[in-house]
Amino acid sequence: MYQRLLEHLTTAVVLLDEHLRVRWLNPAAEALLAASRPRVVGHWLECLAGENDAIRVVLQKAMQEFHPYTQREATLVLPSGESVTVDFTATPMTSRELLVEIEPRDRLMRISREEALIARQETVKVLMRGLAHEVKNPLGGIRGAAQLLERDLPDAQLTEFTHIIVEEADRLRDLVDRMLGPNALIRHEPLNVHKVLERVRALLEAEHAELGFERDYDPSVPDLIGDEAQLIQATLNIARNAVQAMEEHATPSPRLLLRTRVRRQFTLGVERHRMVCEVAIVDNGPGIPEHIRETLFFPMVSGRAEGSGLGLSIAQSILHQHQGLIECESRPGATEFRLLIPLEASP
């Protein structure tokens, strides 16, 4: 009866002997550790070594001292090479049995990051709307005053200065509008995400002949409901940023990978979706500076000397209008932006 209860737990449970060899593990552990019970019973699981053998040391200490130990946010390296962050507790049952409970943390950490990202984006949106109101009102007054002044100027040559005032007021108004992102309602139409990516690829190939492209498309990705023009804009903003960063740092053999996948039972923020389309844009450039990663999607934040800091902010706003979001992971030589878009129809 107790074994049946353990087999139905969603927590991964592994029973080890005094030599830390597997005696038993439940289905949740098989799924998490990518290990089949018949193949691993009687053997040591390499993934339980952890980084620098840290997990094995904790397990041995628990057995030797006959005392339970808990470790937070340990890293397991699975046979596939994938790293998984977990919490685990090692509890000695007898002098020859050690029960290890493993709770994956990656999904919870990702959901927490996404909630924080969405909350920050909403805060920025509210602040930008307030800023736009406070800036555009006086700009309208300045522009109108300059036009009235132009009529009464005694010297026609002085109108050059009023023209500058009007043009600069218009430029500031346009900048505020761009900071607010797209204000047009999205069109809810079926579209093929690969058509969007091919359009972006064609545009970039025309602009950058030296750029190498790789495509890894999943043909099973169904049509999603959204606005093709806006998704092209969002994808192009991200891809163009990547290309410009590689050019600025003279990256040898610059490459851009476009990849699509379907994620099932995927949580975005606090909402769980049956299917989500994942579009990945991966470059081999210098990576994103550490000091701007947390504020990367804020307006006017850029890692490039010539960047406006609006491209990523606008792209994130477009994804939010599609009930999706953009994630980013970066290190030198591999920066990956993931556009996550629900595949069910938007309300």
ZATORTI-41166 format. One record per residue (C-alpha): x, y, z; residue in one letter. Coordinates in steps of 0.05 Angstrom, whole numbers, plus 5000, padded with zeros to 4 digits. Layout:
N
XYZA
...
//
This chain:
347
500050005000M
505650495019Y
509150344953Q
502750514915R
502451184952L
509651344934L
508551154861E
502851664856H
506752234887L
508752804841T
515052894884T
520952484859A
523051954911V
529351524906V
531450984955L
538950864960L
542950324995D
549050445040E
553450494978H
548751014948L
546450534895R
539150554873V
534450054907R
527950364882W
525151004852L
518051234836N
515351444767P
516352184784A
523752054796A
524251664731E
521352254693A
525652774728L
532252394725L
530952104656A
532351414685A
528450764677S
527650374742R
529649684714P
536049974684R
538550364745V
536749914804V
543349684834G
547250244802H
549750934822W
546151514786L
551451984759E
546552564758C
546252524834L
553452734838A
551353454824G
556254024810E
563253874836N
560553234869D
556953674920A
550553254924I
554252594933R
557952904992V
551453105025V
548452405014L
554552065044Q
554452545103K
547052385116A
548651635118M
554851705161Q
551652165212E
544851845208F
541752535204H
537052835151P
539853385107Y
536353875061T
539654275005Q
536354834965R
537354984892E
542354434877A
544054294804T
543153604773L
546453464706V
542152944669L
544852434619P
542452884562S
546953434587G
541153854611E
541754194678S
535954184728V
535454594791T
532354214850V
531254214925D
532653544957F
532253225026T
536252605045A
533252215104T
536651585131P
531351035140M
536050515169T
543650445170S
543050145100R
537450565069E
537251295049L
530851615024L
531952214977V
526152674960E
527453134901I
523153734882E
524654084816P
525254834822R
526355054750D
519055124733R
517355504797L
523455964788M
521456094715R
514256254735I
516756724789S
521357074739R
515657134689E
510957424741E
516157934761A
517458104687L
509958204673I
509158624736A
515159064717R
512459144646Q
505659364672E
508959854720T
513160144663V
506860194619K
503160594672V
509161054684L
510061164609M
502761354600R
503261864655G
509862124627L
506862174557A
501062584583H
505563064621E
510463144563V
505663194504K
501263734534N
506764264541P
509764044475L
503164214441G
503364904475G
510565024453I
508964824381R
502765264378G
506565864408A
512165784357A
507065784300Q
503766414327L
510466754337L
512366594265E
506567004239R
508767634276D
516267604262L
518568224224P
524267864189D
522667254146A
529566974159Q
527866894233L
522566374216T
528165874210E
528565864286F
521065764295T
521365194245H
526764864288I
522264934350I
516364614314V
520664044284E
523863884351E
517063894386A
514563404334D
520762964343R
519762934418L
512362764409R
514162194361D
519361944411L
514161914467V
509361554420D
514761034404R
516260944477M
508960774489L
509360224437G
504060024387P
497260314403N
493259984347A
488859404365L
491658734343I
488058344289R
486057644311H
487357244248E
490356544237P
497556584216L
503456124204N
509256314249V
514256044198H
511756544148K
513357094199V
520456824209L
521756744134E
519657464123R
524557694178V
530057264149R
528957544079A
529358264105L
535758134144L
539057754088E
537858354042A
541058824094E
546858374117H
549757934062A
555257674109E
550357404160L
549556644165G
542656354179F
540555694209E
533355464211R
530654934258D
523154934247Y
518154454277D
513154304220P
507954074272S
507054784299V
499754954284P
497355644262D
496656144318L
491656714325I
494857404322G
497058004281D
502257804229E
504958514218A
506058634292Q
509357954303L
513958094244I
515658764277Q
517058444345A
521357884315T
525058374270L
526658834328N
529858264367I
533557964307A
536058644283R
538658814353N
542558154352A
545558294284V
547459004302Q
550758774367A
554858254327M
556858784277E
558859284332E
563358764365H
565958484298A
563657784314T
567357284269P
562656874225S
556157184253P
550356694255R
543056734272L
538956124289L
531356134282L
527955564318R
520655374332T
517754884381R
511054704413V
510854704489R
505054324520R
501754474587Q
506055094593F
505155644645T
506056374626L
505856814687G
500156514728V
496156234669E
497055524644R
496155404570H
494854754534R
499754924479M
504755494470V
508855664408C
516155794425E
520256204375V
527656234392A
532556734362I
539656544379V
545956914360D
553456784371N
554957504389G
558357814450P
552557704498G
548558214538I
552258604592P
550558354662E
548659034688H
542759134640I
539758434639R
534558574692E
532259214657T
533158974586L
525859074565F
525259774596F
524660364547P
531260734533M
535560154559V
540659904508S
547159514508G
549459844444R
552660534437A
547960724380E
541760364406G
535360744421S
533060254474G
526060204445L
526359574402G
525859064457L
520859464497S
516259504435I
517258754421A
515258584493Q
509059024488S
506958664424I
507757984457L
503658214516H
498058404468Q
498257684445H
497957434518Q
505257214510G
512057444533L
519457454515I
524857104556E
532357194549C
538456794568E
545357054550S
552656884555R
558457074510P
557656694445G
550356494456A
544656974468T
537656684462E
531057064460F
524756634466R
518056894442L
512556504477L
505556564447I
499356164468P
496555754410L
489355784433E
485256354406A
485757014444S
479257244477P
//
